[in-house]
Amino acid sequence: MVFPALIFVFGAFCLQQLPVLPDPLWVLVCIPPLLIYIGAVRVHRYAFSLLNRPALVLLSFLFGFFWAVALAAIRLGDALPAAWENKPIQIVGVVASVSELHERGERFRFDVENILTEAAVVPRHISLNYYQPRVAGDTSPYQGTNAAKFRAGERWQFTVRLKRPHGTQNPHGFDFEAWALSENIRATGSIKAKADNKKLQDFVWRPGYLVEHVREMIRQRIARVLAGKPYSGIEQALVMGDDSGIDANDWQLFLRTGTSHLMSISGLHITMLSGLVFALVSFAWRRVPALTMRLPARKAAVVAGMLAALVYALVAGFSVPTQRTLYMLMILGIALWSGRQLVIAQVLALALVVVVLIDPFAVISPGFWLSFGAVAMLSYALGARVGQLHWLRTWLHTQWAVTIGMVPLLLIMFNQVSIVSPLANAIAIPMISFIVTPLALLGSFLPLDAALMLSYKALDFCMLLLEWFNRLPAAVWQQQAPPLWTLLPAAIGVLWLLLPRGVPVRWLGFFGFLPMLLIAPPRPHAGDMKVTVLDVGQGLSVVVQTAAHTLLYDAGGKFSEQADAGSRIVLPFLRAAGISRLDGFIVSHNDTDHSGGMSAILAQMPVAWLLSSLPGSVALNPDVHHIRCFAGQRWIWDEVEFQVLHPQPGSDADVSLTDNDRSCVVKITSASGSVLLAGDIEKRVESVLVRQREPASGRVSLKSDVMIAPHHGSKTSSSNAFIAAVQPGLTIFTVGYLNRFRHPRPEVVRRYLDAQSQTLRSDYDGAVTLDFVAGDPALDSGVTVKAVGWRKQSKRYWHDVY
C-alpha cells in the first residue's frame, strides 16, 4: 500500500513540472489497456505474477498523473479572458474570506455569483483589493480592531478591474502564479472606490462562509483584547492560521531560529488539542455508567478528538499541514474505532493520498514536503526499535532526527538552515504548544480575557529567548542554491545517519551532504561577465558578476511598509547565486522604484561601497562608504571595465535637473560585449550624452550590445538620436504587468524595432540572464551574448505565454 501511494503522488508531482498541460483524453489511451492487463494477471496470476507489480506501479503513476491533469484542466478553464483585463466590470458575489488588512486597505477572496456587465467573463473565484480613500493630511495606517470594511459572508455588488494571475519571475524566486493556481484564485484586481458599490445582504448562510465568519469574530476578539501589543499578530496566527499580522522582522527572527513552523497552525498544535479532548472525554465518560453502556469510552473519546481536530483545522484555514495532521488523526481514529492495527507508514501513506486526491496542487507547496517529510523522518528514526528509551533520550533523539532530516529540504527550498534550531525549538516547542497556544485558544473561544493575556505574557518571554538565540554568532547557515540532484545523496546520508545504534560507521552519512554543501554556481571567466536583469515589477535591479566581483545596480521598488523588492527578490537571488557580499552597489537615483529596496540590501548584506546620486537627506547605513556618482569615474574588475557617463560633475547645484535626470548612467564593457545601464534619464540628458560622445571630445562611445531602456520605455525617453548612438542589438524594458504608466509605450518600442534592435520585457519574459562569453579566437567565432528569459526557461503549464 505504501509504495503505490508514493508512486501516485509522484505522478501528480510530475504533472506539475510540465510546460504544457497534456490533453485529458490521453487517459482513455493509457489506462484501459493497463486495467485489462491487470485483469488478465489476476486470472493467470501464476504465469504473470512477476509482471503484476510493475503494472500496478505504472497504473498508480498514471492515475496520479491524469487525476492532476483533469483537475488542472478544470481549474485553468475558469479563467479571465485577456480581452477583459483592466476593464471595468460590474459583478455580484460574496466575500469568501476574512479580510487581510494592509497599510493602504484590505484584501479578500470573493466568490462571483453574477456578472452584470454584458458579454463579460469573470472566473468564479477571485481576489480583490480595496484601497481606502485618504483624508487630506491623514497618514495613519489602515489597521485596527474594526478597520475591515468587508466582512466574510456579505453579498456585495462591485465594479472591479481585474487581471489574470501574474507575478514576477526570477531564478530562486516565489512563483505567485503557482500559488494562485493552488489556492484557486483565477483573477486578481481592485474595487473602484467611486463606483456604485453596495451591500446586498448581510450574511449568506453557507458552511464555508459560516466558518470564515467565526474566524473573523476570533480575530476581532484577539485584536480587541491585545490592542497595541506588538505580538498580537502571532497570537492570531496560532489560533486561526492567519499570519498576515506578523511583522516582517518577526518572520526573519523565526526563520533564523528555525521556529517558523510553530508560529502558525502546525500538526503539533492540532495533535495536542485532539489528544487533550480525547483524554478529557475518556476520563469523564468512564465515570458515567449509563454512557459507557451505550458506547465504550474509547470510541466516544475518538469521536470527540476527531471533531476537535476538524473544528481547529477549519478555524485554522485548512492549510496543507493542518490537512495532513487531520487526515492522519482521522485514519488513526477509524483504526481505533474498528480495532484495526496500522503502522505509521500506512497512516502517513493514506494521509498523503487523501491530500493529493483532494488537492493535487499541494505537491508544489514547500509546506507539503516539509510537513510530510518531518513526520516521515520521525517515524523512520523512532519506529521499529527494540526496547524502550528513557523519555529524555527519546526527546533528544526526536530533535536530532527532525533537525538533520530536514536539512536537505531546507537547503533546496530556502538555501539556509538554522544552526540554533535544536536549542531554540527545545524551549519554544513546549512553551508554544503547551502554554501559549492552549491559553490563546481558551481566551479566544471563551470570554476569558485573562487567558489571552497570560498567553501573551508567555509568548513575550519566548520571543525574548528567541532574540537571544538569534544574536548568537553563526546562528544561520546560509549558502548558494544546491543543484536538485544533490538531494539524492543527501537523503541517503540522512537515512544512514538515523540508523539504529549498533550499526557501524553511521558517521559516513555526513559525506552524503558534501555535494549539496560544496558545489557552487559557476562564475564567469576573466574578461567575461554575467548580467541578470531581475524582474522586480515596475522598477529596476541588475546584478553584474565578473570572475571575482559582483555589482548591484538599483534594488527595485517598495511594495508596502512590510515588503520591498530588496528583501523579496534581490536578496534571495543573490544568496542563491552564492553571493555573500557586494563589491559595489549603485543606486541610480531617488525614485522609489529604483531605491525602494536599498535599505534591505544595506541592512542584510555586506557592501564595500555605495555609489549614487541620492540627496544628503536620504538615510543611509553609516557603515557603508557612500560616494557621489559623476561622469569620468572608472574602474576595472577582472578585465571588465566600468564607466560612469552621467551625471556631469557639478550638476548637484543644477536645480532644474529632475531626479530622473540625475540618474547614474553606467556602461560596462567586457571582452565579450557591453551593456548600458541608463536609469531613468530623459531626452534632455540623452541629447547631452549624444553630443559628448563625439570622438573629438575624447568621451566614451555610447555604442553598446545591450541596453536597459531608459525610464522603462516612457515617451519622455529613448529619442531617435540616442537609439542611433547606442545601436543596441538587444533592448530590455523593465516594466510591471499592466502598469498604470502604460510602459513601454508602443511608439517607443517601434523606434527600437525600426533600429533593428531585438526587445525583451520583464513582465512578459521575467528576469533576463545575459551571458557575455568571448568566442574562440581559433575558430574566429567572435563575441556571443546569450539572452535567456526566465519565464520561458522555467515555463510551467499555468504560466501565460506572451
N, C-alpha and C positions, 0 to 999 in steps of 0.2 A: 504493500500500500504506500509506503513512504517514497520509494523510488519513482513510481508512476506519478505521484503528486508533484515531485520535484521537476520531472520532465514536463508536466502540464504547465507549471509556472514558467519553465524555461521557454516553452513555446510562446506564451504570451509576451515574455520579455523580448524574444527575437523579433516579434512583430513591431515592437516599439523602436527598433533600430533601423527600420526600413525608410528609405527616402520617398517611396511611393506606396500607397495603400493597395494591396492586391484586390482583385475582384472577388467579392464573397462567393461568387458562383463556383470558384475553384474547389470549394468544399464538396461539391457534387462529383467532382472528378477524383478527388484524393481519398475521401473517407469510405464510400461504399465498397470499393474493392478490398479495403482492409477489413471491413466488417465481414464480408463474405469469406475472406481468407481465415479470419479467427474462428468463424463458424465451422469451417472445414477442419481446422486444427482440433476443435473440441470433439468433432465426430471421430477423427482419426488421431487421437492425442498421442498414441504410441509412435506413430510414424512421423508426426510433425512436432513432437514435444520440444525439440531443440530450437525450432523456429518460432515457437509461441511467444517467448519473452521479447525478442526483437520486434515482433509485430505489435505487441502491447505497448512497447516503448514508443514506437512510431505513431501509434494511434493516440497515445497521451499527448505527444508533441503536437500532432495535427489538431487535436481537439482544443488545446490551449491556444494555438496559433490562430485558428479560424474563429474561435469564440471571441478573441480580441479583435479580429478583423470585423466581425459582424457588429460588435458594439461601437467600434471606431467609425464604421460607415454610417451608423445611425446618428452618432453624435456629430460627425462632420457634416451630415446632411442638413442639420439645423443651423444654418449659417446666415450671416448678414451679407447680402449681395454687395459687391464693391460699388455698384452704382448708387447705393443708398448711404454710403459713408459720408459723414459730416453734413448731412442734410436734416432739417427739422422734421421730426416725425412725432405724431401725437399717438400715445398709447395709453391703455388702461391695464392695470395689473396690481399685484400685491407685493408689499415689502416682505421679502422672504428670509431676512436675517437681521440680527442685531446690528445696528449701525456702528461702523468703525470710525471713531472721531479722529480728526486731524486738525492741524492749526488753521486750516482755511475752511473747514466744513465737515462733511461726513461722507462715508462711502457705504453702500449696502447692496445686497443682491435683490433682484427684482424679477418676479415671475410675470411674464407678459400674458395677459388673457385676451386682449382685443386690440386691434390696430385700427385707429380711426383715420389715418392718412390713406387716401385712396391709392391703391396699387403698391403700397409699401410692403416690404417683407422684413420681419424682425424675428430673431431667434426667441425661443421660449424662455431661456434663462440668460439674464444679462447682469452686468454690474454697473451701478450708477454712482456718480459723484454729484454732490450738491455743494456749491460754494456759497457760503454765507455772505450776503451783501454787507460791505463795510460802512459803518457810520464814519463820517469825516472826523479824523483825529483819534479814532479808536484803534489801538494797537494790541489790545488784549487777545490772548489765544482763544480759539473757539473750542473750549473744553469745559467740563463741569458736570454736575450731577444731572441736570435736566437740559443739557445742551442739544441732545438729539431732537431734530425736528420730525423725523420719520420713525415710526415705531413698527416693530415686527407684527405682521398680520393686518396692517391697514391697507385698504384698497384706495389707489390714487389714479388720477388722470394727469399725465405729464406730457410736456413737449420736450423731446430729448434730441441730442445729436450723438450719433453712435459711430463706432468704427470697429473693424474686425480686431480680434486679439492680436496685438503686435507689441513686441518688446525688443530691447537691444540684444544684439547677437555678438558675443565675444568669446574667444577661447577661454575656457575655465569659468565662464560667467553663468549667471542664472538665466534659465530659459522660461520667460514668462508665458510664452505661448503653450509650452508643455504643461505648465501649472494650470493655465486656464482650461485646457482640454480636460485634465484630470479632475478639475473642480466643476466641470460642465458649465463654464462661463463662456458663452459663444459670442458675446459682444460687450464692449465697454463704452462708456460715454458719460455725458453730463446732462443735468437738468437745466433748461433755460429758465433762469430765475424770474424773468419779467413776463413769462408766458402765462397762459390761463391754466395754471396748475391748481387742482382742487382735490380734496379728500372726499371720496365717495362713500366709504364705510369704515367704521372704527375698528372692526375686527372681523376677519374671515375665519370661520370655525373649521379648521383642518388640523390634523395631528401635527404636521410639521411646523405650522405657524404657531400652534399652541406651545410646542417645545421652545421655539425661539422667543415667544412672549415670556415664558418662565425664565429663560436665560437673561432676558433684558431686565426683568424685575430683580434678579440676583445681582446684576451689575449695578443697578441703581442703588440697591441696599449697601453694597460694598463701598461704592463711591460716596454715599452719604455718611456712613459710619467712619470711614477712613479719609475723609476730606482733608486735603492738604498734605497727606502722608506721601513721602517720595516712593515708597514701595507698594502702594495700593494696587498698581497695575500687576504686580507679581501675585498678590492675593487673588485678584480677578482671574489670572491665568490658572492658578492652582484649583480654583473652584469650577470655572466654566470653560477652560481651554482657550480663552480669548487673550492672546499675548500682545494685542495691539497697544496696550497701555504700558508695556515695559520699555524703559528708556534704552536708547542705543548704547550708552555707556554700561548699563547693567548687562545687556546682552554680551558685550565684549568681555565683561568680567566672568560670566557663566561659561563662555567659550574657552577662555584662557584657563579656567579651573576645572573644565570637564564636567560641569554640573548643569549644563543647559537642558539635559533630559529631565531634570527634576522640576524645572520652572514652568512646566505645562503639565497637562494631564498625562501621566505615564502609566504603564502597565502595573507598576508597583502600587500606585495610589488606588487603582481600581481593585486590585487583588486584596489590598489591605482593607478597604471598605467592605468588599464582599465577604472576606473572612471574618471580619468583626460582626457583621449582621448574621452570618452563619452561626457563629459561636453564641451570640445572644439569643437567637431564636431556638437553637438546640437546647440551651440551658433552661429557658423558660418553658418550652414545650414539654420537656420531660417531667416537669413538676405539675402538669395538669393531666391526670389520668384519662379524662374524657377525650381530650385532644389526641393523646397517644393511641387510644383505642381506634380512633378514626383514621389516623395517619401516623406512621412512625416518625419519630422526632428527626431522624437524619434526612428523610425525604422532605419534610417541612422546611428544615434548615437549608436544604439545597435549593428549594424554590425561592425562599426569601433571599438567599445570597445571590442567585442569578438575577432576580428582579432588581436588587440593589445595584448590581453591576450594570444592568441595562439602563436604569434611570441615570446613573452617574455618567455613563458613556454618552447618552443623549444630551444631557446638560453640558457635557464637555465638547460637543460639536462633532462627535463621531469621526475623529481622525483615525489614520491608519494604526498608530499604536493602541488606541482605545479599542478599535475593531479587533485587532489581533488578540488582545487580552480578553475581550468579551467572548469571542468565539472559542478561545481555549477554555475559559471558565464554563461556557455552555456545554462544550463537549465533555469536560470532566463531570459536570453536574448530571448530564444524561447517563454517563457511565456509572456514577454513584447511585442514581435512581434505579437503574436496571441491574445493578450488581455486576457489571462487566469490569474486567481489568484491562486498562490501556496503559502502555508505556508512554513516556513523554514524547518520544519521536513520533508516535502515531497521532498524539494530540496536536503536536506542532504541525504535522503534515496536513491534517484535516483542517486546522485553522488557516493554514496557508492556502489551501484550495478554496475554502469559503471566501476568503478575502479577494482572491483573484477572480472567482466566479462573479462576485457582486461588482467588483471594480478592477478590471484588468489593467487600468491605467495606474494602479497603485505601484506597479513594478518600476515606474520611472521616478518614484519618490525616494529620496535618501532615507526618510523615516521608515519606509518599508523594510529595507535591508538592515538598517541598524537595529530596529526593534526585534525582528525575527532572528537576526544574527546574534544578538545578545542572549536571547533565550536558548538558541542552539548551542552556543558556547557553554552556557551554564549546564545544560543537560548533558553535554559531552564530558565536561570536566567533573561533574558530580555524580553522574549516573554509572551504573554497573560497577560499583566499587565494593570491595569486600570489607566488612567491618564498619563500625560507626565511629566517626571522628568526633573529637571534642568540639563544642559549639564555636569556640574561638578559632580553632583551626579551620572549621568549615567556613566561617565568615571570612578569614584571611584568604582561603583558597578561592572563595567566590570573587573577592575583589581582584585577586591575581588573574583569574580566568577571564573576567569581563574586560579588565584593563588590557591585557596582552592580546585577547581575542579580537578586540575592536580596532587595534592599531592599523591593520591593513586597510580596512574600510574607511577609517577616518583619514588616512593619508591619501587614498584615492579620491575621496569625495571633497575633503576640505583642506588637504595639504598641511595639516597640523594636528598635533597630539599634545594634550596637556600632561606635562610631567608630574604636576602636583595632584592630578586627578584622583589617584588612590587615597591620598590623605584627605583631600577636600571632600570626596564622597563618603569617606569613613565617618565624617562628622555630619555632613549635610544630609545624607540619606535618612538616618534615624530621626534627625530633627525635623526635616521637611515632611517625611512620610508618617511619623507617629506623633508629632506635636503640632506643627504648623497647619498641615492640611486637615486633620480631623477637627481642630478648633475652628478653622475657617469654614468648613462645611457646616458645622453646628451653628455658627453665628450667621451663616448665610440663609439657611433653610428655616431657622427658628429666630424669633425676635430676641436674641441674646447678644447685645452689643459687647458685653464683657468678653465673650468668647472670641469675637473678631479682634478685639484689642489685645487680648493675650496672644492670639495667633500672630499678630503683627509684631509684638514685642519679641517673640521667639524668632521671627523672621529677621528682624533688625539685628539681633545678636548673631544669627547665622551669616548675614551679609558682612558684618564686621570681620568674622573669621575668614570668609572668602576673600575679602580685601587684603587680609594679612597674607594668605597663601599666594595671592596674585603678585604681591610685592617681593616674593622670594626670587632670587636670581635663577634665571633659566626656567621660568615657570612653564613655558610652552616650547615644544619642538616645532619649528616652522621650517618647511623645506619646499623644494620645487615639486611640481606635479609629477608623480612617477608614471611611467608607461603602464597601460592597463594590464599587459601580460605579466607584470611583476606581482600581480595579485595572487597568481597560482603558486609560485614558490613560497610567498609569504604565508598563504593559507596552510600549505603543507608544514611549514615551520611552526605555525601555531598549534596544529594538531599534534605534532611531535612533542612540543614543549608541555602540552597539557596531558600527556600520557600518565598513567598511574605511577606512583612511587615504585621503585624497583626496576623500572625499565632503564637500561644503561644509556649513558651519553645523551640524555634528553637535551642537554645544552646545545647540541648540534642544531636544534631547531632555530636558533638565532641566526644561523647562516642563511636561512630562507628569506630573512629581511634585507640582506645585503643588496640585491638588485634594486629593491624599492628605495633604499636609502642613498645609494651611491651613484645611480645613473642620472646624470644631469643633462638638461636640454643642450643641444649643440649651440656653440657661439659662432658668429661669422669669422672668417679668416681675416688676417691683416689686409687692409685695403678694401675689404667688402663691408657691407652693413645690412642690417635688417631693420626695416621701418614698419611699425604696426600702427595704423590709424584706427584707434579704438572707436567703437560705436557707443557714443555717450548720449544719443538723442540729439537735441538741438544744442550743440556745443562742440568743443574740440579737445582732443587729447591724443598726443602722438608719442610713441616710445621708439627711440632710436638706439639700437645696440650695435656696437663695434666689437672688435675682438676681445677687449678687456674693459670697456666703458659703457655706461648707459646714461642717456639723456632723456628727460621727460619734458615735452613741450606742451604746456597747458594741462589742466586737470579736470576738464568738464564742468558741468553746472551743479547747482544746488537744487535738489528736488523738493526738500522740505526742511524744517528745523531739525529733523532727526536723520535725514538721509541726503547724501550728495554723491556725485559720480566718483569722487576720490575714494571714498570708503567702499562703495558698492561695486565699482567696475575697475578702476585703475589699480588700486592696491591688490585685489585678488589676482589680477592678471600679472602684475609684477612679481608677486610671491610665487605663483605657479610657474612662472618662467625662470625661477631660480635667481631672481634679482633681489638681493638683500639690502642694497644701498644704491642711491643715485649719485653719480659723479657730477651731475649738473641738472638743474631744474629751471626751466624758463617759463615764466608766466607772461604772456604777450601783452595783456592789458587788463583793465579793471572791470570789464564786463563779467557778470556773474556766470554766464555760460562758458567762460574760459577759466575763471579763477575760483568758481564756487567750491571745487574740491581741493583747493590748495591747502586749507587748514588741516584736513585729514591726512594729506600726504606729509606735511611738515611734522605733524604730531606722531605719526606711526612709522615713519621710515627715515633712516639717516640720510641727510642730504649734504653734499660737500659745499655747494654754493647755490644761491638763487639769483637769477638774472631776470629783471622785469622792468616795466615802465610804471609800476604801481605808485600812486601818490604816497607821500610820507604818512598820511593819516591812517593807512591800512595797517592793522595789527599783524605783525609777523612774528615768527619764532625767533627770539633773541639769540638762540644758539646757532642759527644758520647765517652764514655770511651773505649779505644782500648787496648786489651790485646793480647799478642802473645800466640798462642796455642802451647802446648808441652805435651808429654806423661806424665801422672800422675795427670793431672787436673781432678777434680771430684766434682760433686755437686749433691744434691738430691732435687727434686721438687715433692711435693705431692706423696711421696713414690715411685717415679720413679728415677732411678739412671742414671746419665750421666757421661761417662768416655772418656777422650781423650787418644787414644792409639799411636798417631803419630802426628807430628814429634818428634824425640828424643831431649831432652834438649841439647843445644849447637850446634844443627845442622845448625844454621844460618851461621856459619863460613865454612860449607862444600860447596865449590863452585861446586863440582861435582853433587850436587843434582839439578835436574831439577825442574821447577815449579810444574809439576805433582807430583813428589816425595816429595814435601813439603806439600802436601795436609793434612789438619786436618782430621784425622780418628777418628770417634766418635762412641762408642757403647752405646745404650740406652736400659736399662733393666727395665722392669716393672714386677709386679707380674703375668702378663698375657702373657709375651713373650718379645722378644728382637729384635732389629734391628741394623744392622751395616751399617754406612754411610762411604763409603771408598773413596769418592772423585775420584781423577784421579791417584791414586797410581799405579805403575807398578811393574813388577816381582821382582825388586831389593828390594823394600820396603816390598812387600808381604813376601819374604823369611825372612826378618828381623823380621816381626811380627810373623811368624810361629815359628821361633826359640825362640822368647821371650815368647811364650805362655806356655812353659813347666811349670808344677806345681812347680818344684824345684826352678824356678826363681822367684816365687811369683807374676808373671804377670797375667793380666786378661785373661780369656779364650776368644778365638775368636768366639766360637760357638754361632750362632745366628739363630733365627727362620726365619728372613727375612734379605736379604742383597741387597743393591743397587749395582749393578755390577760395579766394578772398571773401570774407564776410558771408560764407555759406552759400554763395551764388546769388546774392541780393542784386537788385537792379542798380544799386549805387556803386557797384564794383565791377571788376572784370571788363574793363574797356578794351576795345579792339586793339589799340596800340599796345597795351600791357600784354595781352594774349600773344600778339605778334612778337613782342620782345622775349617772352619766356619760351614760346614754342613748345609747350608741354606735350609729350607723347601720350600722357595719361593725366587726367584731372579728376580729383576726388572731391565730392561735395559732402560735407559733414552736416547732416540735417536730421531733424526729428520727423517721425512719420506723421503726415498730415499736419505739419506745424502751422501755427497761426500766421506766420510771416509769409507763407507760401514759397519758402525757399526749397530748391533753387528755382529761380524764375525761368520760365520756358525760353524767353528770348536770350537769357544768359547761356543756357545750355546749348542753344543753337549756335551761338558765337564760337563756342569751343568745338562743336562738331564741324562747323564750317572751316575751322583752322586745322582740321584733320587730327584732333585730339580725341582719344577714347575717354569715356567718362564712367565713373562708378559713384554710387551714392550709398552712404552708410545706412540709410533707412531701408534700402532695397537689397543691399549686398552685405550688410553687417560690417564687422571690423575687417579692414583690408590689410593683409600682410604683404609687404614688398621686400623681396629678397634681391638685393643688388649683388650679383655674382659676376666676377670677371670671367670672360671666356678663355679658353685655352689658346695661348698665342701660337702654338704649333699648328693648331687647326684653323687659325685665323677666324675664330668664331666671334670675336668682338665682345660686346657687353650684353648681358642678359638681365632684364628686370622682370622678375616673376611676380605677378599680382594675383592674389587669391582672396576672394570674398568669403568670409566665414559662414555666412548664411548658405552659400552654395556648398561649401566644403562639409558642413555639418548638417546637411539637409535631412529633415525628417518629414514624414507624410503630413504632419499637422502644420508645417510652415507654408506660408503663401509664397508663390513664385511671381516675380515681377519682371 
